[in-house]
Amino acid sequence: MLAYTESGELRLGGRRGPASRSLLVHDAGDGTADVRFTDGREFYRLDLRSGTCAAEHPCRADLYNVTVTRLSPDCYAETWRVTGPAKDYELQTTYTRSGRASVDSVAGTGGAR
C-alpha cells in the first residue's frame, strides 16, 4: 500500500487557495492498482500498463471521468471531466515527483477535488 498525499494551490477564476487530498493506492498484483479514499472507499482502478488509463467514479448524482497519462517515471497528468446536477467542469493537472520525494510522498502541481 502507498499512502499518497498531494498539496498545491487551487485557482478558480480570480480565486486562489490551498488544496490537498490524500489517497491510498493498493497494488492489485496484476500491474494495476486500486485507488481508495483514506477511509477505504473505492475511488477508481488505475492501469498504466499501456501508459494511459481511463476510469470513472460516481459521486452521488455527479460522475467523475478521469484520464491518467504517464509522461515519465516521475511525472503524470490527470484530466477530470465532472458532470451532473451539482457539477460541470474539466480539471487538468500535471504531477511531478518533488526533488526529495520518497516512495510515499509525491507533490502535486495543481488542483484538487
N, C-alpha and C positions, 0 to 999 in steps of 0.2 A: 504494500500500500504506500502511496505517495501522498503526503499532505501538501496541498498546493494553495498558496496564498498570493494574491495579486493586489497591488495598490497603485493608484495613479490619480489623475485628475479627470473628472468628467466635465465636458464642455457641452452645453446645450444652448445654442444661440449665444446670447451675451452673458449667460450664467456659467460660472465655474465653481467647482467644489471638489473636495476629496471623495474618492470612491474606492471601495475594496470588496473583495469576496474571497471566500475560502472554499475549496472543494477537496474531496478525497478521490483519488484515482486508484482503482484496483486492477491489477494485471489479471486479465481473463485467461491467460495461458495459451492463447492462440494467436498472439500478435495484436490483439485488440485490448481495450481497457474499458471498464465501467467507470464513468464519471458520476460521482454522487455528491449531494449536498452533505455538509458536515454532520447532519442529523441522520444520515444513512439513506435518505430518499433518493431514488433514481433521478438522474438528470439526462444523460444520454450515453450511447455506446460510441467510443472513439476507435476508429480503424484507419490508421495512416499507412497501412502496408503499401498502398498504391501512391501515397504522397498526398492524397486528399480524401476527405470524408464528409458526408452529408448526414445529418440526423435531425430529429425533431423532438420537441418536448412540449406537451400540452400543459398549460398552467391556468387552471380554472377555465374560463371561456376563451382565453388567448392561446395562440400557437406560436412557439418559438422554433424557427428553422435555422440551423447553423450549417455553414460550410467551413471546415478547418483545412488549411493547406500548409504542409510542411515546406518552409522556404530554405532551411538549412538545419544542421544539427542543433543550432542554438536559437532558432527563430521560426515562428509560425504565425499565421494570420487566421483570424476568425471573421466571418461575415454573418451577422444575425439579421434575419428578417422576421419581425414580430407583427402579427396581425390578430385582430379580434375586436370585440366591442370596446375594450378598455385601452388598447394599444395599437399603434400603426407606425412603425419606424424601421429603419435599417441602420445597423451599427457595424462599422468596420474597425477592427483593432489588429495591430501587429504587436506581437510579444517577442521580446528578446531577453535571453538569459543575461542577468546582470553580471558585471565583471567578476565578482567574488561569490557568485551563487553556488550553493551546494545542490546536491541532487534533489533536496526537498524545498528549494527556495528559488522561485523564478519570478522576476519582476515584470509587470505589465507596463505597456506604454500607451495606455488609453482607457477606454470606458469600462463600465461595469453594469451589471443588471441587477 
